[in-house]
Amino acid sequence: MASQISYLSQVATNQQHEGSSYAARNKAQQSKEVISHLSTQVGDMLQTCTQASFPR
C-alpha cells in the first residue's frame, strides 16, 4: 500500500514516475517500425529499378 501511495503522490504532484515515459517509448517504437517499413519499401524499389535498368 505504501508503494501505491508513493506512486499516487508522484502522479498527483506531476513528478516523474514509471508511467510518465510510456508515451515517449511508444512513439519511439512506432517510429522504428515506420523506418523499418520504409527501408523495406526503398529496398524493393531499388531492386525493381536495378532489374529494369539491367535486364538479365
C-alpha positions in Angstrom: 0.0 0.0 0.0 2.9 2.3 0.7 4.2 1.9 -2.8 0.7 2.8 -4.2 0.6 5.9 -2.1 4.0 6.9 -3.2 3.1 6.4 -6.9 -0.1 8.4 -6.5 1.8 11.2 -4.7 4.2 11.4 -7.6 1.5 11.4 -10.2 -0.6 14.0 -8.3 2.3 16.4 -8.0 3.4 15.9 -11.6 6.8 14.3 -10.7 8.5 11.7 -12.8 7.1 8.2 -12.4 7.4 4.9 -14.2 4.4 5.5 -16.4 5.5 9.0 -17.5 7.8 7.7 -20.2 5.2 5.4 -21.8 4.2 7.9 -24.5 7.7 8.6 -25.5 8.7 5.0 -25.6 5.6 4.1 -27.6 6.3 6.9 -30.1 9.9 5.8 -30.4 8.8 2.2 -31.1 6.3 3.3 -33.7 8.9 5.4 -35.4 11.3 2.5 -35.5 8.6 0.4 -37.1 7.8 3.1 -39.7 11.5 3.4 -40.5 11.9 -0.3 -40.9 8.8 -0.4 -43.2 10.1 2.5 -45.3 13.6 0.9 -45.5 12.0 -2.3 -46.9 10.0 -0.3 -49.4 13.1 1.6 -50.6 15.0 -1.7 -50.9 12.1 -3.1 -53.0 12.0 0.0 -55.3 15.8 -0.1 -55.7 15.7 -3.8 -56.7 12.9 -3.0 -59.2 14.9 -0.1 -60.7 18.0 -2.2 -60.9 16.3 -5.1 -62.6 14.6 -2.6 -65.1 17.9 -1.0 -65.9 19.9 -4.2 -66.3 17.6 -6.9 -67.5 19.0 -10.4 -67.5 
